[in-house]
Amino acid sequence: MGAPLDPRYKPLTAWNYFWLQILFNIPVIGFIFLIIFAISPANYNRRSFARSYFCVYILVAIIILILAVTGMGAVFIENLGSF
């Protein structure tokens, strides 16, 4: 048998990813945990997942900024009111 796996390299299960996504989607608390997990050296896989989730937040913020600057955001808000 091989040497025991270092806890920092322990793989995350599918349920871990599921619960992390639920946690990260909680408005304020999730963002705090996202930052903590993105800089924590406790588990490299969890840190990488948090960093990738943070990149998605940055991409969404850039898209929203572009839409707001070009005025397309107002069109989407008007259309949401008609539903």
PDB file of N, CA, C and O in Angstrom:
ATOM      1  N   MET A   1       0.833  -1.182   0.000  1.00  0.00           N
ATOM      2  CA  MET A   1       0.000   0.000   0.000  1.00  0.00           C
ATOM      3  C   MET A   1       0.874   1.241   0.000  1.00  0.00           C
ATOM      4  O   MET A   1       2.013   1.227   0.468  1.00  0.00           O
ATOM      5  N   GLY A   2       0.316   2.305  -0.532  1.00  0.00           N
ATOM      6  CA  GLY A   2       1.060   3.551  -0.610  1.00  0.00           C
ATOM      7  C   GLY A   2       0.989   4.338   0.689  1.00  0.00           C
ATOM      8  O   GLY A   2       0.288   3.977   1.634  1.00  0.00           O
ATOM      9  N   ALA A   3       1.725   5.401   0.691  1.00  0.00           N
ATOM     10  CA  ALA A   3       1.729   6.283   1.850  1.00  0.00           C
ATOM     11  C   ALA A   3       0.376   6.989   1.959  1.00  0.00           C
ATOM     12  O   ALA A   3      -0.290   7.224   0.951  1.00  0.00           O
ATOM     13  N   PRO A   4      -0.024   7.325   3.190  1.00  0.00           N
ATOM     14  CA  PRO A   4      -1.298   8.036   3.335  1.00  0.00           C
ATOM     15  C   PRO A   4      -1.270   9.380   2.611  1.00  0.00           C
ATOM     16  O   PRO A   4      -0.243  10.057   2.558  1.00  0.00           O
ATOM     17  N   LEU A   5      -2.420   9.746   2.059  1.00  0.00           N
ATOM     18  CA  LEU A   5      -2.538  10.973   1.286  1.00  0.00           C
ATOM     19  C   LEU A   5      -2.537  12.186   2.211  1.00  0.00           C
ATOM     20  O   LEU A   5      -3.235  12.211   3.224  1.00  0.00           O
ATOM     21  N   ASP A   6      -1.759  13.173   1.853  1.00  0.00           N
ATOM     22  CA  ASP A   6      -1.729  14.429   2.594  1.00  0.00           C
ATOM     23  C   ASP A   6      -3.118  15.067   2.532  1.00  0.00           C
ATOM     24  O   ASP A   6      -3.692  15.153   1.446  1.00  0.00           O
ATOM     25  N   PRO A   7      -3.682  15.521   3.668  1.00  0.00           N
ATOM     26  CA  PRO A   7      -5.033  16.107   3.665  1.00  0.00           C
ATOM     27  C   PRO A   7      -5.179  17.308   2.730  1.00  0.00           C
ATOM     28  O   PRO A   7      -6.285  17.616   2.285  1.00  0.00           O
ATOM     29  N   ARG A   8      -4.084  17.977   2.435  1.00  0.00           N
ATOM     30  CA  ARG A   8      -4.164  19.124   1.528  1.00  0.00           C
ATOM     31  C   ARG A   8      -4.483  18.703   0.102  1.00  0.00           C
ATOM     32  O   ARG A   8      -4.989  19.506  -0.681  1.00  0.00           O
ATOM     33  N   TYR A   9      -4.196  17.457  -0.243  1.00  0.00           N
ATOM     34  CA  TYR A   9      -4.433  16.957  -1.598  1.00  0.00           C
ATOM     35  C   TYR A   9      -5.638  16.039  -1.685  1.00  0.00           C
ATOM     36  O   TYR A   9      -5.882  15.452  -2.739  1.00  0.00           O
ATOM     37  N   LYS A  10      -6.398  15.897  -0.609  1.00  0.00           N
ATOM     38  CA  LYS A  10      -7.549  15.007  -0.593  1.00  0.00           C
ATOM     39  C   LYS A  10      -8.587  15.487  -1.611  1.00  0.00           C
ATOM     40  O   LYS A  10      -8.968  16.657  -1.594  1.00  0.00           O
ATOM     41  N   PRO A  11      -9.043  14.607  -2.487  1.00  0.00           N
ATOM     42  CA  PRO A  11     -10.025  15.008  -3.493  1.00  0.00           C
ATOM     43  C   PRO A  11     -11.377  15.342  -2.859  1.00  0.00           C
ATOM     44  O   PRO A  11     -11.738  14.810  -1.809  1.00  0.00           O
ATOM     45  N   LEU A  12     -12.106  16.228  -3.516  1.00  0.00           N
ATOM     46  CA  LEU A  12     -13.446  16.569  -3.074  1.00  0.00           C
ATOM     47  C   LEU A  12     -14.437  15.645  -3.761  1.00  0.00           C
ATOM     48  O   LEU A  12     -14.264  15.282  -4.924  1.00  0.00           O
ATOM     49  N   THR A  13     -15.473  15.269  -3.030  1.00  0.00           N
ATOM     50  CA  THR A  13     -16.515  14.427  -3.617  1.00  0.00           C
ATOM     51  C   THR A  13     -17.509  15.311  -4.368  1.00  0.00           C
ATOM     52  O   THR A  13     -17.461  16.537  -4.275  1.00  0.00           O
ATOM     53  N   ALA A  14     -18.394  14.682  -5.101  1.00  0.00           N
ATOM     54  CA  ALA A  14     -19.429  15.430  -5.819  1.00  0.00           C
ATOM     55  C   ALA A  14     -20.322  16.179  -4.834  1.00  0.00           C
ATOM     56  O   ALA A  14     -20.771  17.289  -5.123  1.00  0.00           O
ATOM     57  N   TRP A  15     -20.582  15.579  -3.676  1.00  0.00           N
ATOM     58  CA  TRP A  15     -21.391  16.267  -2.665  1.00  0.00           C
ATOM     59  C   TRP A  15     -20.673  17.482  -2.098  1.00  0.00           C
ATOM     60  O   TRP A  15     -21.308  18.492  -1.793  1.00  0.00           O
ATOM     61  N   ASN A  16     -19.353  17.393  -1.952  1.00  0.00           N
ATOM     62  CA  ASN A  16     -18.591  18.562  -1.500  1.00  0.00           C
ATOM     63  C   ASN A  16     -18.755  19.725  -2.472  1.00  0.00           C
ATOM     64  O   ASN A  16     -18.981  20.862  -2.058  1.00  0.00           O
ATOM     65  N   TYR A  17     -18.640  19.433  -3.763  1.00  0.00           N
ATOM     66  CA  TYR A  17     -18.823  20.484  -4.766  1.00  0.00           C
ATOM     67  C   TYR A  17     -20.244  21.044  -4.722  1.00  0.00           C
ATOM     68  O   TYR A  17     -20.441  22.255  -4.830  1.00  0.00           O
ATOM     69  N   PHE A  18     -21.224  20.171  -4.566  1.00  0.00           N
ATOM     70  CA  PHE A  18     -22.614  20.606  -4.497  1.00  0.00           C
ATOM     71  C   PHE A  18     -22.823  21.555  -3.321  1.00  0.00           C
ATOM     72  O   PHE A  18     -23.396  22.631  -3.491  1.00  0.00           O
ATOM     73  N   TRP A  19     -22.366  21.168  -2.132  1.00  0.00           N
ATOM     74  CA  TRP A  19     -22.579  22.009  -0.943  1.00  0.00           C
ATOM     75  C   TRP A  19     -21.752  23.282  -1.004  1.00  0.00           C
ATOM     76  O   TRP A  19     -22.185  24.316  -0.495  1.00  0.00           O
ATOM     77  N   LEU A  20     -20.592  23.235  -1.604  1.00  0.00           N
ATOM     78  CA  LEU A  20     -19.806  24.459  -1.767  1.00  0.00           C
ATOM     79  C   LEU A  20     -20.527  25.443  -2.682  1.00  0.00           C
ATOM     80  O   LEU A  20     -20.515  26.646  -2.422  1.00  0.00           O
ATOM     81  N   GLN A  21     -21.152  24.950  -3.745  1.00  0.00           N
ATOM     82  CA  GLN A  21     -21.910  25.837  -4.628  1.00  0.00           C
ATOM     83  C   GLN A  21     -23.088  26.454  -3.896  1.00  0.00           C
ATOM     84  O   GLN A  21     -23.370  27.641  -4.059  1.00  0.00           O
ATOM     85  N   ILE A  22     -23.777  25.658  -3.092  1.00  0.00           N
ATOM     86  CA  ILE A  22     -24.894  26.194  -2.298  1.00  0.00           C
ATOM     87  C   ILE A  22     -24.370  27.263  -1.343  1.00  0.00           C
ATOM     88  O   ILE A  22     -24.967  28.333  -1.219  1.00  0.00           O
ATOM     89  N   LEU A  23     -23.262  26.979  -0.672  1.00  0.00           N
ATOM     90  CA  LEU A  23     -22.683  27.934   0.274  1.00  0.00           C
ATOM     91  C   LEU A  23     -22.259  29.220  -0.420  1.00  0.00           C
ATOM     92  O   LEU A  23     -22.517  30.309   0.092  1.00  0.00           O
ATOM     93  N   PHE A  24     -21.615  29.112  -1.572  1.00  0.00           N
ATOM     94  CA  PHE A  24     -21.118  30.297  -2.264  1.00  0.00           C
ATOM     95  C   PHE A  24     -22.247  31.159  -2.815  1.00  0.00           C
ATOM     96  O   PHE A  24     -22.032  32.341  -3.081  1.00  0.00           O
ATOM     97  N   ASN A  25     -23.432  30.609  -2.993  1.00  0.00           N
ATOM     98  CA  ASN A  25     -24.553  31.376  -3.517  1.00  0.00           C
ATOM     99  C   ASN A  25     -25.359  32.102  -2.444  1.00  0.00           C
ATOM    100  O   ASN A  25     -26.295  32.831  -2.772  1.00  0.00           O
ATOM    101  N   ILE A  26     -25.018  31.921  -1.179  1.00  0.00           N
ATOM    102  CA  ILE A  26     -25.656  32.705  -0.117  1.00  0.00           C
ATOM    103  C   ILE A  26     -25.073  34.112  -0.205  1.00  0.00           C
ATOM    104  O   ILE A  26     -23.851  34.264  -0.220  1.00  0.00           O
ATOM    105  N   PRO A  27     -25.924  35.155  -0.265  1.00  0.00           N
ATOM    106  CA  PRO A  27     -25.452  36.495  -0.621  1.00  0.00           C
ATOM    107  C   PRO A  27     -24.193  37.010   0.077  1.00  0.00           C
ATOM    108  O   PRO A  27     -23.179  37.159  -0.604  1.00  0.00           O
ATOM    109  N   VAL A  28     -24.179  37.282   1.330  1.00  0.00           N
ATOM    110  CA  VAL A  28     -22.998  37.897   1.952  1.00  0.00           C
ATOM    111  C   VAL A  28     -22.084  36.847   2.559  1.00  0.00           C
ATOM    112  O   VAL A  28     -20.868  36.891   2.377  1.00  0.00           O
ATOM    113  N   ILE A  29     -22.670  35.911   3.277  1.00  0.00           N
ATOM    114  CA  ILE A  29     -21.884  34.870   3.949  1.00  0.00           C
ATOM    115  C   ILE A  29     -21.138  34.022   2.924  1.00  0.00           C
ATOM    116  O   ILE A  29     -19.985  33.652   3.145  1.00  0.00           O
ATOM    117  N   GLY A  30     -21.785  33.716   1.814  1.00  0.00           N
ATOM    118  CA  GLY A  30     -21.148  32.909   0.782  1.00  0.00           C
ATOM    119  C   GLY A  30     -19.935  33.587   0.175  1.00  0.00           C
ATOM    120  O   GLY A  30     -18.931  32.938  -0.120  1.00  0.00           O
ATOM    121  N   PHE A  31     -20.034  34.911  -0.011  1.00  0.00           N
ATOM    122  CA  PHE A  31     -18.894  35.640  -0.572  1.00  0.00           C
ATOM    123  C   PHE A  31     -17.723  35.653   0.411  1.00  0.00           C
ATOM    124  O   PHE A  31     -16.563  35.566   0.007  1.00  0.00           O
ATOM    125  N   ILE A  32     -18.035  35.762   1.697  1.00  0.00           N
ATOM    126  CA  ILE A  32     -16.975  35.721   2.717  1.00  0.00           C
ATOM    127  C   ILE A  32     -16.291  34.358   2.708  1.00  0.00           C
ATOM    128  O   ILE A  32     -15.063  34.274   2.720  1.00  0.00           O
ATOM    129  N   PHE A  33     -17.096  33.282   2.688  1.00  0.00           N
ATOM    130  CA  PHE A  33     -16.511  31.941   2.632  1.00  0.00           C
ATOM    131  C   PHE A  33     -15.735  31.724   1.334  1.00  0.00           C
ATOM    132  O   PHE A  33     -14.710  31.043   1.329  1.00  0.00           O
ATOM    133  N   LEU A  34     -16.215  32.295   0.248  1.00  0.00           N
ATOM    134  CA  LEU A  34     -15.523  32.181  -1.034  1.00  0.00           C
ATOM    135  C   LEU A  34     -14.122  32.767  -0.937  1.00  0.00           C
ATOM    136  O   LEU A  34     -13.160  32.158  -1.404  1.00  0.00           O
ATOM    137  N   ILE A  35     -14.004  33.926  -0.343  1.00  0.00           N
ATOM    138  CA  ILE A  35     -12.694  34.555  -0.183  1.00  0.00           C
ATOM    139  C   ILE A  35     -11.811  33.739   0.755  1.00  0.00           C
ATOM    140  O   ILE A  35     -10.627  33.540   0.486  1.00  0.00           O
ATOM    141  N   ILE A  36     -12.393  33.267   1.859  1.00  0.00           N
ATOM    142  CA  ILE A  36     -11.610  32.477   2.820  1.00  0.00           C
ATOM    143  C   ILE A  36     -11.086  31.204   2.166  1.00  0.00           C
ATOM    144  O   ILE A  36      -9.906  30.877   2.299  1.00  0.00           O
ATOM    145  N   PHE A  37     -11.956  30.482   1.459  1.00  0.00           N
ATOM    146  CA  PHE A  37     -11.529  29.235   0.827  1.00  0.00           C
ATOM    147  C   PHE A  37     -10.567  29.483  -0.334  1.00  0.00           C
ATOM    148  O   PHE A  37      -9.735  28.627  -0.634  1.00  0.00           O
ATOM    149  N   ALA A  38     -10.666  30.634  -0.988  1.00  0.00           N
ATOM    150  CA  ALA A  38      -9.773  30.930  -2.120  1.00  0.00           C
ATOM    151  C   ALA A  38      -8.344  31.202  -1.663  1.00  0.00           C
ATOM    152  O   ALA A  38      -7.409  31.036  -2.447  1.00  0.00           O
ATOM    153  N   ILE A  39      -8.158  31.613  -0.420  1.00  0.00           N
ATOM    154  CA  ILE A  39      -6.801  31.899   0.061  1.00  0.00           C
ATOM    155  C   ILE A  39      -6.301  30.877   1.076  1.00  0.00           C
ATOM    156  O   ILE A  39      -5.143  30.936   1.491  1.00  0.00           O
ATOM    157  N   SER A  40      -7.155  29.944   1.479  1.00  0.00           N
ATOM    158  CA  SER A  40      -6.792  28.952   2.488  1.00  0.00           C
ATOM    159  C   SER A  40      -5.943  27.833   1.886  1.00  0.00           C
ATOM    160  O   SER A  40      -6.281  27.303   0.828  1.00  0.00           O
ATOM    161  N   PRO A  41      -4.846  27.470   2.551  1.00  0.00           N
ATOM    162  CA  PRO A  41      -4.027  26.359   2.045  1.00  0.00           C
ATOM    163  C   PRO A  41      -4.461  24.999   2.596  1.00  0.00           C
ATOM    164  O   PRO A  41      -3.743  24.015   2.415  1.00  0.00           O
ATOM    165  N   ALA A  42      -5.617  24.918   3.262  1.00  0.00           N
ATOM    166  CA  ALA A  42      -6.034  23.672   3.914  1.00  0.00           C
ATOM    167  C   ALA A  42      -6.274  22.539   2.913  1.00  0.00           C
ATOM    168  O   ALA A  42      -5.871  21.404   3.168  1.00  0.00           O
ATOM    169  N   ASN A  43      -6.915  22.821   1.790  1.00  0.00           N
ATOM    170  CA  ASN A  43      -7.185  21.808   0.771  1.00  0.00           C
ATOM    171  C   ASN A  43      -7.033  22.484  -0.588  1.00  0.00           C
ATOM    172  O   ASN A  43      -7.752  23.435  -0.895  1.00  0.00           O
ATOM    173  N   TYR A  44      -6.109  21.999  -1.394  1.00  0.00           N
ATOM    174  CA  TYR A  44      -5.809  22.632  -2.673  1.00  0.00           C
ATOM    175  C   TYR A  44      -6.972  22.514  -3.668  1.00  0.00           C
ATOM    176  O   TYR A  44      -7.195  23.417  -4.475  1.00  0.00           O
ATOM    177  N   ASN A  45      -7.703  21.410  -3.609  1.00  0.00           N
ATOM    178  CA  ASN A  45      -8.829  21.244  -4.528  1.00  0.00           C
ATOM    179  C   ASN A  45      -9.956  22.213  -4.199  1.00  0.00           C
ATOM    180  O   ASN A  45     -10.555  22.804  -5.098  1.00  0.00           O
ATOM    181  N   ARG A  46     -10.246  22.378  -2.900  1.00  0.00           N
ATOM    182  CA  ARG A  46     -11.276  23.337  -2.496  1.00  0.00           C
ATOM    183  C   ARG A  46     -10.839  24.762  -2.838  1.00  0.00           C
ATOM    184  O   ARG A  46     -11.654  25.582  -3.261  1.00  0.00           O
ATOM    185  N   ARG A  47      -9.566  25.046  -2.655  1.00  0.00           N
ATOM    186  CA  ARG A  47      -9.048  26.375  -2.989  1.00  0.00           C
ATOM    187  C   ARG A  47      -9.163  26.649  -4.490  1.00  0.00           C
ATOM    188  O   ARG A  47      -9.536  27.751  -4.892  1.00  0.00           O
ATOM    189  N   SER A  48      -8.850  25.670  -5.303  1.00  0.00           N
ATOM    190  CA  SER A  48      -8.961  25.844  -6.755  1.00  0.00           C
ATOM    191  C   SER A  48     -10.407  26.039  -7.174  1.00  0.00           C
ATOM    192  O   SER A  48     -10.696  26.860  -8.044  1.00  0.00           O
ATOM    193  N   PHE A  49     -11.323  25.286  -6.559  1.00  0.00           N
ATOM    194  CA  PHE A  49     -12.734  25.442  -6.888  1.00  0.00           C
ATOM    195  C   PHE A  49     -13.227  26.825  -6.487  1.00  0.00           C
ATOM    196  O   PHE A  49     -13.967  27.457  -7.242  1.00  0.00           O
ATOM    197  N   ALA A  50     -12.832  27.304  -5.321  1.00  0.00           N
ATOM    198  CA  ALA A  50     -13.241  28.637  -4.874  1.00  0.00           C
ATOM    199  C   ALA A  50     -12.671  29.709  -5.798  1.00  0.00           C
ATOM    200  O   ALA A  50     -13.351  30.689  -6.104  1.00  0.00           O
ATOM    201  N   ARG A  51     -11.450  29.532  -6.236  1.00  0.00           N
ATOM    202  CA  ARG A  51     -10.861  30.509  -7.156  1.00  0.00           C
ATOM    203  C   ARG A  51     -11.587  30.507  -8.498  1.00  0.00           C
ATOM    204  O   ARG A  51     -11.797  31.568  -9.086  1.00  0.00           O
ATOM    205  N   SER A  52     -11.970  29.333  -8.986  1.00  0.00           N
ATOM    206  CA  SER A  52     -12.702  29.288 -10.253  1.00  0.00           C
ATOM    207  C   SER A  52     -14.080  29.919 -10.098  1.00  0.00           C
ATOM    208  O   SER A  52     -14.562  30.579 -11.019  1.00  0.00           O
ATOM    209  N   TYR A  53     -14.716  29.729  -8.956  1.00  0.00           N
ATOM    210  CA  TYR A  53     -16.021  30.348  -8.694  1.00  0.00           C
ATOM    211  C   TYR A  53     -15.874  31.859  -8.615  1.00  0.00           C
ATOM    212  O   TYR A  53     -16.743  32.597  -9.079  1.00  0.00           O
ATOM    213  N   PHE A  54     -14.772  32.322  -8.026  1.00  0.00           N
ATOM    214  CA  PHE A  54     -14.490  33.751  -7.941  1.00  0.00           C
ATOM    215  C   PHE A  54     -14.292  34.338  -9.338  1.00  0.00           C
ATOM    216  O   PHE A  54     -14.716  35.462  -9.606  1.00  0.00           O
ATOM    217  N   CYS A  55     -13.652  33.584 -10.221  1.00  0.00           N
ATOM    218  CA  CYS A  55     -13.472  34.039 -11.609  1.00  0.00           C
ATOM    219  C   CYS A  55     -14.818  34.195 -12.310  1.00  0.00           C
ATOM    220  O   CYS A  55     -14.999  35.117 -13.106  1.00  0.00           O
ATOM    221  N   VAL A  56     -15.751  33.310 -12.023  1.00  0.00           N
ATOM    222  CA  VAL A  56     -17.089  33.436 -12.605  1.00  0.00           C
ATOM    223  C   VAL A  56     -17.738  34.724 -12.114  1.00  0.00           C
ATOM    224  O   VAL A  56     -18.353  35.440 -12.904  1.00  0.00           O
ATOM    225  N   TYR A  57     -17.614  35.033 -10.819  1.00  0.00           N
ATOM    226  CA  TYR A  57     -18.150  36.291 -10.284  1.00  0.00           C
ATOM    227  C   TYR A  57     -17.543  37.490 -11.001  1.00  0.00           C
ATOM    228  O   TYR A  57     -18.249  38.446 -11.321  1.00  0.00           O
ATOM    229  N   ILE A  58     -16.252  37.445 -11.254  1.00  0.00           N
ATOM    230  CA  ILE A  58     -15.584  38.557 -11.935  1.00  0.00           C
ATOM    231  C   ILE A  58     -16.102  38.691 -13.366  1.00  0.00           C
ATOM    232  O   ILE A  58     -16.356  39.804 -13.828  1.00  0.00           O
ATOM    233  N   LEU A  59     -16.262  37.570 -14.071  1.00  0.00           N
ATOM    234  CA  LEU A  59     -16.789  37.621 -15.442  1.00  0.00           C
ATOM    235  C   LEU A  59     -18.209  38.181 -15.471  1.00  0.00           C
ATOM    236  O   LEU A  59     -18.537  38.979 -16.349  1.00  0.00           O
ATOM    237  N   VAL A  60     -19.045  37.779 -14.538  1.00  0.00           N
ATOM    238  CA  VAL A  60     -20.420  38.297 -14.482  1.00  0.00           C
ATOM    239  C   VAL A  60     -20.404  39.789 -14.192  1.00  0.00           C
ATOM    240  O   VAL A  60     -21.181  40.542 -14.781  1.00  0.00           O
ATOM    241  N   ALA A  61     -19.523  40.231 -13.286  1.00  0.00           N
ATOM    242  CA  ALA A  61     -19.433  41.657 -12.977  1.00  0.00           C
ATOM    243  C   ALA A  61     -18.995  42.460 -14.199  1.00  0.00           C
ATOM    244  O   ALA A  61     -19.499  43.558 -14.435  1.00  0.00           O
ATOM    245  N   ILE A  62     -18.064  41.919 -14.972  1.00  0.00           N
ATOM    246  CA  ILE A  62     -17.604  42.605 -16.183  1.00  0.00           C
ATOM    247  C   ILE A  62     -18.740  42.695 -17.201  1.00  0.00           C
ATOM    248  O   ILE A  62     -18.928  43.738 -17.828  1.00  0.00           O
ATOM    249  N   ILE A  63     -19.494  41.616 -17.370  1.00  0.00           N
ATOM    250  CA  ILE A  63     -20.615  41.636 -18.314  1.00  0.00           C
ATOM    251  C   ILE A  63     -21.669  42.644 -17.878  1.00  0.00           C
ATOM    252  O   ILE A  63     -22.194  43.391 -18.704  1.00  0.00           O
ATOM    253  N   ILE A  64     -21.983  42.669 -16.584  1.00  0.00           N
ATOM    254  CA  ILE A  64     -22.961  43.638 -16.086  1.00  0.00           C
ATOM    255  C   ILE A  64     -22.460  45.056 -16.284  1.00  0.00           C
ATOM    256  O   ILE A  64     -23.235  45.942 -16.645  1.00  0.00           O
ATOM    257  N   LEU A  65     -21.186  45.283 -16.055  1.00  0.00           N
ATOM    258  CA  LEU A  65     -20.610  46.615 -16.257  1.00  0.00           C
ATOM    259  C   LEU A  65     -20.705  47.033 -17.723  1.00  0.00           C
ATOM    260  O   LEU A  65     -21.065  48.172 -18.024  1.00  0.00           O
ATOM    261  N   ILE A  66     -20.387  46.124 -18.623  1.00  0.00           N
ATOM    262  CA  ILE A  66     -20.476  46.433 -20.055  1.00  0.00           C
ATOM    263  C   ILE A  66     -21.921  46.747 -20.442  1.00  0.00           C
ATOM    264  O   ILE A  66     -22.174  47.704 -21.174  1.00  0.00           O
ATOM    265  N   LEU A  67     -22.870  45.944 -19.955  1.00  0.00           N
ATOM    266  CA  LEU A  67     -24.276  46.189 -20.258  1.00  0.00           C
ATOM    267  C   LEU A  67     -24.747  47.524 -19.689  1.00  0.00           C
ATOM    268  O   LEU A  67     -25.519  48.236 -20.331  1.00  0.00           O
ATOM    269  N   ALA A  68     -24.289  47.863 -18.497  1.00  0.00           N
ATOM    270  CA  ALA A  68     -24.697  49.130 -17.890  1.00  0.00           C
ATOM    271  C   ALA A  68     -24.120  50.314 -18.652  1.00  0.00           C
ATOM    272  O   ALA A  68     -24.803  51.322 -18.837  1.00  0.00           O
ATOM    273  N   VAL A  69     -22.878  50.206 -19.093  1.00  0.00           N
ATOM    274  CA  VAL A  69     -22.236  51.312 -19.812  1.00  0.00           C
ATOM    275  C   VAL A  69     -22.873  51.510 -21.183  1.00  0.00           C
ATOM    276  O   VAL A  69     -23.031  52.644 -21.635  1.00  0.00           O
ATOM    277  N   THR A  70     -23.232  50.430 -21.836  1.00  0.00           N
ATOM    278  CA  THR A  70     -23.810  50.551 -23.175  1.00  0.00           C
ATOM    279  C   THR A  70     -25.312  50.833 -23.148  1.00  0.00           C
ATOM    280  O   THR A  70     -25.905  51.088 -24.196  1.00  0.00           O
ATOM    281  N   GLY A  71     -25.924  50.792 -21.994  1.00  0.00           N
ATOM    282  CA  GLY A  71     -27.348  51.079 -21.889  1.00  0.00           C
ATOM    283  C   GLY A  71     -28.230  49.870 -22.106  1.00  0.00           C
ATOM    284  O   GLY A  71     -29.454  49.987 -22.061  1.00  0.00           O
ATOM    285  N   MET A  72     -27.647  48.728 -22.335  1.00  0.00           N
ATOM    286  CA  MET A  72     -28.437  47.519 -22.560  1.00  0.00           C
ATOM    287  C   MET A  72     -29.084  47.039 -21.268  1.00  0.00           C
ATOM    288  O   MET A  72     -30.091  46.331 -21.303  1.00  0.00           O
ATOM    289  N   GLY A  73     -28.522  47.414 -20.145  1.00  0.00           N
ATOM    290  CA  GLY A  73     -29.098  47.007 -18.869  1.00  0.00           C
ATOM    291  C   GLY A  73     -30.502  47.554 -18.690  1.00  0.00           C
ATOM    292  O   GLY A  73     -31.361  46.869 -18.135  1.00  0.00           O
ATOM    293  N   ALA A  74     -30.754  48.775 -19.150  1.00  0.00           N
ATOM    294  CA  ALA A  74     -32.087  49.378 -19.036  1.00  0.00           C
ATOM    295  C   ALA A  74     -33.100  48.604 -19.874  1.00  0.00           C
ATOM    296  O   ALA A  74     -34.253  48.457 -19.469  1.00  0.00           O
ATOM    297  N   VAL A  75     -32.686  48.114 -21.021  1.00  0.00           N
ATOM    298  CA  VAL A  75     -33.582  47.342 -21.872  1.00  0.00           C
ATOM    299  C   VAL A  75     -33.990  46.043 -21.172  1.00  0.00           C
ATOM    300  O   VAL A  75     -35.159  45.657 -21.194  1.00  0.00           O
ATOM    301  N   PHE A  76     -33.015  45.374 -20.550  1.00  0.00           N
ATOM    302  CA  PHE A  76     -33.321  44.138 -19.847  1.00  0.00           C
ATOM    303  C   PHE A  76     -34.231  44.390 -18.651  1.00  0.00           C
ATOM    304  O   PHE A  76     -35.128  43.591 -18.383  1.00  0.00           O
ATOM    305  N   ILE A  77     -34.016  45.476 -17.937  1.00  0.00           N
ATOM    306  CA  ILE A  77     -34.873  45.794 -16.785  1.00  0.00           C
ATOM    307  C   ILE A  77     -36.286  46.109 -17.242  1.00  0.00           C
ATOM    308  O   ILE A  77     -37.243  45.686 -16.593  1.00  0.00           O
ATOM    309  N   GLU A  78     -36.443  46.829 -18.322  1.00  0.00           N
ATOM    310  CA  GLU A  78     -37.779  47.107 -18.864  1.00  0.00           C
ATOM    311  C   GLU A  78     -38.488  45.826 -19.267  1.00  0.00           C
ATOM    312  O   GLU A  78     -39.681  45.668 -19.010  1.00  0.00           O
ATOM    313  N   ASN A  79     -37.774  44.923 -19.888  1.00  0.00           N
ATOM    314  CA  ASN A  79     -38.372  43.667 -20.327  1.00  0.00           C
ATOM    315  C   ASN A  79     -38.733  42.770 -19.148  1.00  0.00           C
ATOM    316  O   ASN A  79     -39.703  42.017 -19.230  1.00  0.00           O
ATOM    317  N   LEU A  80     -37.980  42.832 -18.058  1.00  0.00           N
ATOM    318  CA  LEU A  80     -38.307  42.038 -16.877  1.00  0.00           C
ATOM    319  C   LEU A  80     -39.610  42.507 -16.249  1.00  0.00           C
ATOM    320  O   LEU A  80     -40.359  41.697 -15.703  1.00  0.00           O
ATOM    321  N   GLY A  81     -39.889  43.800 -16.317  1.00  0.00           N
ATOM    322  CA  GLY A  81     -41.122  44.343 -15.754  1.00  0.00           C
ATOM    323  C   GLY A  81     -42.360  43.915 -16.507  1.00  0.00           C
ATOM    324  O   GLY A  81     -43.459  43.951 -15.955  1.00  0.00           O
ATOM    325  N   SER A  82     -42.208  43.511 -17.755  1.00  0.00           N
ATOM    326  CA  SER A  82     -43.374  43.124 -18.561  1.00  0.00           C
ATOM    327  C   SER A  82     -43.802  41.688 -18.313  1.00  0.00           C
ATOM    328  O   SER A  82     -44.877  41.290 -18.761  1.00  0.00           O
ATOM    329  N   PHE A  83     -42.999  40.899 -17.614  1.00  0.00           N
ATOM    330  CA  PHE A  83     -43.368  39.492 -17.360  1.00  0.00           C
ATOM    331  C   PHE A  83     -44.285  39.422 -16.219  1.00  0.00           C
ATOM    332  O   PHE A  83     -44.716  38.333 -15.840  1.00  0.00           O
TER     333      PHE A  83
END
